[in-house]
Amino acid sequence: MITTGMDESSDGIVRLANKDLIVSCWNGIIYWINQQGQKVTLLDTRKEKINTADIGLDPTTNILYVPTFFHNTIAAYKFQ
């Protein structure tokens, strides 16, 4: 088990270099989950009705790419 209390629409997952995880949920939530299972909501676009599809991470630039499904766009977020 990764963690508890996540949205049931979870569908995308990437592992960071430090082994923490980023998990996307189809309904618009993106979580960061550390190795102890603690989760932080990084993004929540449910009010805007922007669904997130699978996610991808470029480990050389630390940019997370998030397709927005029905909006036909890709959002990019830089991790610091």
Summary of the structure (lengths in Angstrom):
residues: 80
radius of gyration: 11.9
end to end distance: 26.6
largest distance: 34.8
contacts: 213
relative contact order: 0.21
helix: 4%
strand: 44%
